[in-house]
Amino acid sequence: MTLFKSKKRNFIYVLLISVFFFQFGGQILVSATNTFDQIRRFIMAFNAIREFYVDNVSPQVLVNAGIQGMLEELDPHSVFIPPDQLKELNEEYEGKFTGVGIEYMVQSHLPVVISPIPDTPAEKFGIRPGDTIVKIDGESTYGLTESEIRRKLRGKFGTTVQLTLKREALSIPLNVVLKRTTIPILSVRTHFMLNRTTGYIYLSRFSKNTDEEFEKALVDLELAGMKKLILDMRFNPGGYLDQAVKVADKFLPAGKRIVYTRGRIQSANEDYYSTGRDTHPNFPLVILINHGTASAAEIVAGALQDWDRGVIVGENSFGKGLVQNQIPLKDGSAIRVTIARYYTPSGRLIQKPYSKDLYDYYNGTVDEARKNPYTPKKVFTTFSGRKVYGGGGIRPDIIIRTPKITGTTSMLLSKQAFFEFAIHESRFLKNRYISFKTFNALFDVDAYELQKFLTFLDDKDISVNKREFLKDRKFVQRELKAEIARNLWGTEAYYKVSVKRDPQVRQALSAFPLAAKLASLETGLKK
């Protein structure tokens, strides 16, 4: 080892130790010797890799890996987020981004428009479902990933982007220039009346504007004559805690504890209560959840279940009950560190047990529920004395399983076969049905339409197991009609067809007698 290298290494020791003492001096002084030894050990390993490893390695790569390794020792939700990923994550939960308003997917190595977002440059120009984006700003899109395409479509407010589109009805490509603007990312994906008295809201996440969106949806439905509501939070991964509290607050009188957090440091301990300021009428409420319902969505479901304000139906939720604090780093990256745990009003810990086996952690809820959805857990009681269960996640009052589909149908979904057929078939249907209302009432995917679909698949060289195809006939009919509706009238029409024929939603309607009974209860004193 040369003197120069030795001095350089000592300089790095001093520099990093100084940084640690400057940032965390008070804490480090408590166990200075041990902390110093551990930091020095890390620096020795870092220097050894830099000096002896067979290839050159960027210091940033090594430090990032070190940060990731530290966080992986903690829990599944304490994570390191690189700068590029952080920007996308922040946009998703801020509820907006700057772009042109196109929902798309990559199919046959090219981006294909699923639907333009309402009231965006893409919709105003007339971009349609099924349009293939072959170039962006003159450069081919062939082979690009979804994230690469996203970065090209998004940009600074007021700038323009040129798209070259291939449309089935046109013989030559269509060139369009769109000006980027602020595009909302909606939490309430859809809301409408299922029948004359039953409203439906699909809440997909808890972002910055969820409270406002949800309030508008409730008011719209109440004005339309809603007397009872299905709140669908299947596959809702969560989001902002304050927004979850505000949504739950709309169904509770003042002074009811909605959720509380407990951690190692005092500042992480919080209790959140309803205010009663925006409480809506005490109509019967059914909340639909599944294995993809997590975090903030579990807070809402748990609070409403504990206070007997609604009936929870569906499948066991995910069980993500850890509170993270996001800490920015100087290079634009960030770390999310768990600081507390969530508890429902009755004292149930939402977080399920975890180990270092991430596959088991993320898939265990599904596997366990399939084996035995009634596995006994620690018992708690609601306000009225009903039994509810701890052990992680929210267990429904009424189990409604997700219907299984066959391998053939899964393959057709992965190949986007329903979407492609809808583009093809819509050409023949758009002049026959002048409105969505007429289409929804009169059009059926009958035996003739199913045969046309099979012929279409055959022409695409997609082989189908006929027995499995017929077994999933109802699912296939629902998906085909919904995709055709989306192609002709947009995403809202897709949901109206799909939801009304969703077997879980149909079964959820049978929970309203219990929901009405709970809605008639007098709410108790705050816990």
Sequence and secondary structure as in RCSB ss.txt:
>XXXX:A:sequence
MTLFKSKKRNFIYVLLISVFFFQFGGQILVSATNTFDQIRRFIMAFNAIREFYVDNVSPQVLVNAGIQGMLEELD
PHSVFIPPDQLKELNEEYEGKFTGVGIEYMVQSHLPVVISPIPDTPAEKFGIRPGDTIVKIDGESTYGLTESEIR
RKLRGKFGTTVQLTLKREALSIPLNVVLKRTTIPILSVRTHFMLNRTTGYIYLSRFSKNTDEEFEKALVDLELAG
MKKLILDMRFNPGGYLDQAVKVADKFLPAGKRIVYTRGRIQSANEDYYSTGRDTHPNFPLVILINHGTASAAEIV
AGALQDWDRGVIVGENSFGKGLVQNQIPLKDGSAIRVTIARYYTPSGRLIQKPYSKDLYDYYNGTVDEARKNPYT
PKKVFTTFSGRKVYGGGGIRPDIIIRTPKITGTTSMLLSKQAFFEFAIHESRFLKNRYISFKTFNALFDVDAYEL
QKFLTFLDDKDISVNKREFLKDRKFVQRELKAEIARNLWGTEAYYKVSVKRDPQVRQALSAFPLAAKLASLETGL
KK
>XXXX:A:secstr
  HHHHHHHHHHHHHHHHHHHHHHHHHHHHTHHHHHHHHHHHHHHHHHHHHH SS   HHHHHHHHHHHHHHTT 
TT EEE HHHHHHHHHHHHTEEEE  EEEEEETTEEEEEEE TTSHHHHHT  TT EEEEETTEE TT  HHHHH
HHH  STT EEEEEEE TT SS EEEEEE EEEE  SEEEEEESSSSEEEEEE  B TTHHHHHHHHHHHHHHTT
 SEEEEE TT   B HHHHHHHHHTTS TT EEEEEE SSGGG EEEE   SS      EEEEE TT  THHHHH
HHHHHHTT SEEEES      EEEEEEE TTS EEEEEEEEEE TT  B      S HHHHHHHHHHHHHH TT 
   EEE TTS EEE SSS   SEE       HHHHHHHHTTHHHHHHHHHHHHHTTT SSHHHHHHH    HHHH
HHHHHHHHHTT    HHHHHHTHHHHHHHHHHHHHHHHH HHHHHHHHHHT HHHHHHGGGHHHHHHHHTS    
  
